[in-house]
Amino acid sequence: MTTASDQEVTSGLDQRVELDVSGMTCAACASRIEKKLNKMPGVRATVNYATERAVILGLPPEQAADAVGVVEKAGYGAAPVVEGEEGQGYADRVKMLRNRLIVAALLTVPLGDVAIVLALAPQMRFPGWQWVLLVAALPVVFWSAWPFHKAAWRNLRHGTTSMDTLVSLGILAAFTWSLVSTILGAEDTTGYWLGYGIAPAGADSLYLEVAAAVTTFLLGGRYMEARSKKSARSVLSALGRLTPTSVRVIRDGVESIIPIGELRVGDRFGVRPGERIATDGTVELGSSAIDTSMMTGEPVPREVTEGDAVLGGTINTNGALIVRADRVGAHTQLAQMAATAEQAQARKASVQTMVDQVVSWFVPVVLVISAVTLVVWLLAGGGPRAAFSAALSVLIIACPCALGLATPTALMVGVGRGGQLGILIKGPDALEASGVIDTVVLDKTGTLTAGEMAVEVVHGFGGHSSESVLARAAAVEHHSEHPIARAIVARASETDLVVPDAAGVRALPGLGAEGEVDGAAVLVGNLALFRERGIAVPATIEQGLEDAAGAGRTAVLVGVSGELVGSIEVTDTLKESAAPAVARLKEMGLRTVLLTGDRRAAGEAIGAQVGVDEVIAEVLPTDKSAVIERLQSEGRRVAMVGDGINDAAALASANLGLAVVSGTDVAMKSADIILVRNDLNVIPDSIALARRTLRTIKGNLVWAFGYNIAAIPLAAFGLLNPLIAGFAMSLSSVFVVSNSTRLRRFKPGR
């Protein structure tokens, strides 16, 4: 089902700008940048917190600086995406967080230990011990926690708030409370470790270990989140890394190594064993086995020889090859697969739009709840320490990061894993549709069948052998490009028949062909041709022709010197994986329907072979979409599987469109999921992956919403210590990202 937004995302690539955005720390940041960009005239922008990327449609590339300025004015960093450097921002952020986390942990552990010892053994306190703890906490609170403070200050300057506002305010509040208590001469320490009040009644407690430990926990959470996002991103970008950077081009008989960007269509290039094929092309010399597993998920290498097509990015496993480049750059199948996977990230699921709306007002509401908590506790006589602790816990526990990461991280990993398996999920609409479909409609020709005719049986009449019938027919059809003619010639070649030469060959459009073989007139064609020439066809043979047509086969007659000598039945062969794929779809609880233009008897015969539940036959290509709409009117939620050539309207009409395509067709816009693996098991695999990704998104959202709904009241009622709150908040984001990365382990079934 292709929506208007799909067309917007996948069209007008020359009016598209992509920016790497730095400085985002939560989903609220992404939402804020997106709103700013969408105020630019004539553009539509989406900002993805998980990928840290902005996609602006309708903006010419030469105006990218304008978009960068908008982002920077909002207080964040931005730069146009540079091919090959997409992961550098992740690496720098991981390194920065790791260094600050190490310092925080090295100081927080002894700080906490000393605080506990001095709380439990007052006799061990020494003059100025409070100031020693303050000095130990300073690097943690101000250097290690600097990313939080910097982001909070940036937001304050722009009159906005984010998750960092809550974190920074909580850390500074704990430190300030401790500093004021020390200056005022409080004689007791933090006897509030992990929620247990140890200090004498009425004494103020320092919160230095709270400020330091919360910083450490949150940095640890950010560090794990950044590493997980980097790992998730690597799945999505794996396709883009398959193209080699150089190629052994052969020009004027001389082999030289040039950058891949200088390769041109028609160039010949060498591929040694173990090397990746540089681009899509045709083998001109040599034979080998090609490993396509990273692009299609096929575990067994494919044998290729002269004349066979090969794909850029696949691996030549043994023999040396000379390949002619047929497509280069953005036109290769690999490039289009990678681009399709990237574009899927530019769109948002409907549930993500709702989450963005929640996040936009979440932080201000939390600030209000924290302030109200402080006031209520004070008015209720709970004491300054208890009131401050509850308010601080509310600030720390309420992080919208998990909400912001729930959908994009799962989508990112699911789309990336699909790309590795030859399944291109074009966006969240496909995931949402996969969860509701109950019927799968399968087009026959080119989808369940190979799309190439093959001879199934040859009959000889009146004492003529099947070999002589096939040899004469092949002689007449030798130079024809008609699918039936090619099938006859191929069968003769496969059986090593000696095919005589034919003279005076003439095509008879709509009827067949004729020529002279060994001095005799040979006629090859349909029943209408033989009737036209007055050649008698017995009733029993006519019935045989009807029976063949009813079974989905096409029969051609062969005549020699005005006499019927035999018939040849050809059929569009079913793919070996058709029946197993249909069986798996039925195991998934889906009703399977075969859609064909064949007569009903032929359709029923094919349907019985593959095991579908229902056959809809005698449907013209132009009427396929009407059939889909009729099924939908009956209350069915339909997935349509077609070959992407004649099925565009039906694919667009279905709730979920899956196109089995290859080559340049991978960029087609009429399908929600594009299948490029040469195995029909990819159909149930794609639905299973989409459903698994959808379940992951829903699980993430249930956890994220449930966490915040439960945690904030607990913190407000004083049931969560600030340290535990900080640990739980960090854990929630790490859980969501880690849960999403489990999709990397999705295995296709067989």
Salt bridges, closest charged atoms under 4 A:
ASP6 OD1 - ARG347 NH2 2.73
GLU8 OE1 - ARG44 NH1 2.40
GLU18 OE2 - ARG16 NE 3.16
GLU18 OE1 - ARG53 NH1 3.33
ASP20 OD1 - ARG53 NH2 3.48
GLU34 OE1 - LYS348 NZ 2.67
GLU52 OE2 - LYS229 NZ 3.44
ASP164 OD1 - ARG222 NH2 3.06
ASP188 OD1 - ARG125 NH2 2.57
GLU255 OE2 - ARG248 NH1 3.92
GLU255 OE2 - ARG272 NH2 3.50
ASP267 OD2 - ARG251 NH2 2.67
GLU275 OE2 - ARG248 NE 2.87
ASP280 OD2 - ARG327 NH2 3.15
GLU284 OE1 - ARG268 NE 2.75
GLU284 OE2 - ARG324 NH1 3.22
ASP326 OD1 - ARG324 NE 3.37
GLU342 OE1 - ARG53 NH1 3.46
GLU342 OE2 - ARG233 NH2 3.15
ASP356 OD2 - LYS348 NZ 2.65
ASP429 OD2 - ARG347 NH2 3.02
ASP438 OD2 - ARG637 NE 3.63
ASP443 OD1 - LYS624 NZ 2.86
GLU456 OE2 - ARG553 NH1 3.59
GLU481 OE1 - ARG486 NH1 3.92
GLU514 OE2 - ARG506 NH2 2.46
GLU514 OE1 - ARG533 NH1 2.89
GLU542 OE1 - ARG531 NH2 2.96
GLU546 OE1 - ARG599 NH1 3.72
GLU563 OE2 - HIS464 NE2 3.95
GLU569 OE2 - HIS459 NE2 3.52
GLU569 OE1 - ARG553 NE 2.68
ASP598 OD2 - LYS444 NZ 3.22
GLU604 OE2 - ARG600 NH1 2.99
ASP613 OD1 - LYS586 NZ 3.58
GLU614 OE1 - ARG591 NE 3.33
GLU614 OE1 - ARG636 NH1 3.10
GLU634 OE2 - ARG630 NH1 3.14
GLU634 OE1 - ARG636 NE 3.76
ASP647 OD1 - LYS624 NZ 2.61
ASP679 OD2 - ARG750 NE 3.88
ASP685 OD1 - ARG584 NH2 2.83
ASP685 OD2 - ARG677 NH2 2.58
ASP685 OD2 - ARG750 NH1 3.91
